[in-house]
């Protein structure tokens, strides 16, 4: 189809067209190497292995775009039930897709015809999932499971960089998997809450009527902070799906609430320097730490004594302790990844899914 015809495409036609431009046609099969799949399944809790193998085997050989559409459906189903009315209206008017592309990490804008779209890079979920595995392993063992072993650290960083850049992975992911059933569930909670933060951030750009970046650095950064607050609010509400209780020993609530800071720490691996359009992940983390309590006030009734007792006694301590430790650990990862040669050379991926591009409506 010619470039002129693009302006007449429906959202689904445009999405298929862009996917094809990046090598993903209707006939491109989805394939996971058996060594990788066997390694993953061998580390799952025993009770989940048969079901997981059945799911993965059902994907093999199917058109890859169908798998990506299923991924996005999983992501959007996490946040749709907890959206407020104004958010839901934007959500329902938006077309969501996953692309295996490195032309952009995330896109919140419009198709050439003027339909609203939000697109995520295909490797986002798996990248966040890998690092959530590692973080839960650290949580289980009480030490930095990777930095204590330089060879394993280098192999893990190289593996994840290749996945992010769409390059073939020759060997399975090094053993950074959680050990217990609870930790596997917590890693899933953390990953999905982190993705909820990302999608919420994208919706935030739309809700705040952000159109495009300018040469005004402060204004650009203000847009990102505004979008982050929407993302944080949605991620907090998402964490409540898993548990409505915020008792001190409720790890599901804690890890869900911590997920936005976790997502930013993963971004910091790829770069932690502010640009003209984006503040650094560390700057965004500091802003979010100050915003948690206000956002709780917007979501929860001040008369709900159990929640506010927990917030007053635990929230800031839990968030600041974990985020400081995690960003420090991720700085080690950043030093390693910046030295890893990627062929073909990787483009600048400093902003992960938040390298937002806008088109004029």
N, C-alpha and C positions, 0 to 999 in steps of 0.2 A: 504494500500500500504506500502511496506517495506521501511526502511530507504534508502536502496540501490536504490530503484526506484525513490526516490526524485530527484536525479540528472538528471533524464530524463523528469521531469515534465515541461510543459509549464507554463508561469506565471499564467494563470488563474487556472490551476490544482494545482499549488503550493499554491496559495492564498486560494483555497477551502480546501486544505489539512490542512493548518495552522489554518484556521478558525475552522475546525472540531475538531482539537486538543484542541481548547479553548471553545468547547461546542456549536459552531455555525454550525449546519449542514444544508443541503439543505431544511430540513423540519422544522427548528426552526422558529416558528411564531414571527412576530413583534407585540408587544402589549404595549399599553399605558393605564394605569388605567383611568377609566372614571372620577374619582374625579380630577385627575391631569389635564386631557384634558379640563374638564368643567371650572376649575379655570383659566387655561391659556386663553381660548377663551373669558371668561367673562371680561378679562382685555384688550383684543385687541380693537382697534378702531372699532366702530360699523360697519363701511363700509367694514371691512375685516373679520368679524366673520363668515358669511355664507361660504365664500370661504375657510377659514382656516379649518372649521369643515369638509368640503367636502374632503379636502386634507388629513387631519388626519384620517378620517374614511376610506378613500381608502387604507391607509397603514395597518390598523388593520387586523391581521391574515395572511398577505402576508409573504413570506419567508424573514426573517430579513436581510439576506445578500443583497437582492435586494434593500432594503431601504438604507443600507450603501453604496452600489454602486451608488445610486442616489445622496446621500450626497456628495460623492467624485466628481461626475460629476459636481455638482453645484459649488464646490470649484475650480476645475480645469478650468471650463468655465469662472470663474472670471479673471483668469490671462492669459489664452491663447491669447486673442486678443492684449495684450500689451507687449508680450515677444519680445525681440530682436532676431535676426537671430540665434546667437549662443545658446541662451537660448531655443529657439523654437526647435532646433535640439535635444538638450538633453531631452526636454519635450516630444517630439514625440517618443523618444527611451525608455521612462520610463513608467512602469506600476504602476498605483496608486491604492491604496486600503485603506479601513477603517476597522480596526479590533476592536472587543470588548475585548481587551486584556490588561493585566497588567504586562505582561512579559517585555514589553518595551513601552515607551511613543511615540517614533517615530523611524523610521528606514529608513535610506538612504543607500542602498547598492545593493546586488545582490541576486538572488535566487541561490540554489545549482547548477542549470544548467548554471548560468552566466547571466541571464536576469536582467536588472536594475529595481529596485523597490523603491518606496517611499510609506511608510505606516504611517497613523496617527491613534492615539487612538480614538475609537468611541466617547468618552466623550469630546473630545477637543472642538468641535463646541458648544455643549450645555453649557459647562462650561464657555467659553468666552461669550456666549450669555447671561447667567445669570448675569455675572458681568457687561456686557454692559447695561442690564436693570437697575441695581442698579446705575451705574455711571450716566446714563441719568436722573434717579430719583433725584439724588443729584444735578445735573445740573439744573433741573427744580425748585427744592424747595430751593436751596441755603444753604442747610445744609447737614450734613452726616446722611442720612436717616436711616442708620443701627446703627452706634455707639451711636446715640442719644437714642436708645432703646436696651439695652443689651439683653433682651429676644429674640427680633426679630433677632438681630445679631447672637446669638448663634444658633438659629433654622436655619437660612440661611446657616451658615457655615457648620453645621452638614448635612443639606440636600445636599449641593453641594459636600461635601466630600463623601457621600454615592453614589451619582451619579457617581463621578469620579472613585470610586472603584467598580462599578458594583453591588452595593447592592440595595435591594429593598427599595423604598421610600414609607413610610406609609402614609404620609400626603402631600398635595400640597406644592409647593414652597411658602414661606411667600410672602406677597404682597410687592415686590420690583419693580413692573412693572412700566414702564413709563406711564405718564398720557395723553400725547397729541399725535396727529397723527405724527407731526414732530419728536418727540422724539422716537417714534417707528421706524420711517424710519432711524433716526440717529443711533439707536442701531444696526439696520441691517447693515448699512454702516460700523460701527465700527467693528462689528464681522467679516464681510467678508474681510475687509481690514486687520484685525489681522490674519486671516487664510491665506490671501495672503502673509503676512510677513513670517508665518511659512513655507508654501510651498516654498516660495522663498529662505528661509534659507536652506531647504533641497536641492533644486536645486543648491544652492551656493556651497555646499559640493562637488557636482558632477562637477560643472563648474571649481572648483579650484583643481580638481583631488585629493581630500582628500581620503585617503584609510583607515587608522586605527589610533587609539590613541596609544600613546607611554608613556613611563615613564617621558617624558619631558613635564612638566606642562606648561611652557611658550609656547611651540610649539602647544600643544593642545588648549590652550586658543586663540592663534593666528588664528587657524583654525576656531574657533567659531566666532571670530570677523570678519573674512573674509566672512563667510557664512551670518552673520548678515547684512553685507553691501549689499549683493545681495538681501536679503529679504527686506531690507529697500527700495532699488531702485524699486523693484516690487510692494511693498505696496504703494509707492508714485505714481507710474504710475496707479495703480488700483484706487486710490482715484480720479484720473482725469476722470475715466469713469463716475463717478457720477456727476462731475462738472468740466468743463474746466476753471472755473473762480476761482481766489484766492482773491476776494474782501474781505475786512475786515469782512463783515457781512455774509460771506458764511460758515455756520456751517458744511455743508456736506464736504467741502474741509478740514476744520480744523479737524474734527473728523476722517476723513480718514487718514490724515497725522499723527495724533496722535496715530493711532491704534498700530503701532509697540511698542511704549512705554507702551501702555495699555496692550498688550500681555505680555511684560516682567514684568509688575507690577502684573499681575495675577500669573505668575510663582513665583514671590517673596513670595506669600502666602504660597507656599509649601516649601520654604527654600530660604534663601538669603546669603548662605555661599558658597564661591568658593570650587570646588573640583579639583582633579588632571586633570580631563578632561574638566571641564566647569568653566568659570568665573561666578560670581554671577550675578543675574539679574540686580542688581544695577550697577555693573561694566559695564555690557553690555549697560545699559541705558546711562551711561556717555559717552561711546564710540560713541553711535549712535547720541547723541546730537551734538557731534563735526563733525559728518559726513553728516548731512542733507544738508548743503549748497553746499558741493562738489558734492553730488549726484544730487541736483537740477541743478548744472552746467552741469552735464553729460546728463541730460534729456532735459532741456529747453534752447532755444536760448537766449543768453545774450541780444539780441535786443528786446525781448518781455518785454516791459517796465512795463506793468501791473503786470506781475508775479514778476519781480524783485523789484518793488516798495513794493509789499506786503511782499516779503521775507525779504527785508532790514528793513522794519518797524515793522513787526509782528512775523515772524516765530520763532525766538529764544525765544522771550518773551512768546508766546503762549505755546511752547513746554516745556520750563523750568518751567513755573508756574504750568501747568497742571501735568507734570510728578512728580514734587516735592510733590505737594499736594496728588496725587494719591498714590505714594509709601509710604507716611506717613500714609494714610488711610489703605493701604493694610498691613502695619506692625501690625496694630490692628487686622486685620483678621488673620494674621499669628499666633499671640499669642493665639487666640481662637482655630484655627484649630489644633494646636500642642497639645492641651489638650483634643481633642475629641477622645474618644475610638472608634476604628473601629474594628468590628468583622465580618469576620476574619481580623487579623491585616493587615494593609496596608503596602505595601513595600515602599521603599523610592521613592517618586514621586517628588523630589525637582525640576526636570528639565522639567516637563510637556512634551511637544512634542519634546524637544531638547536633550533628553537622547539618542543621536544618536549612533547606532551601525553600524560598517562597516564590510563587509566581503571582503576578498581578491579576486580580479578578476582573 
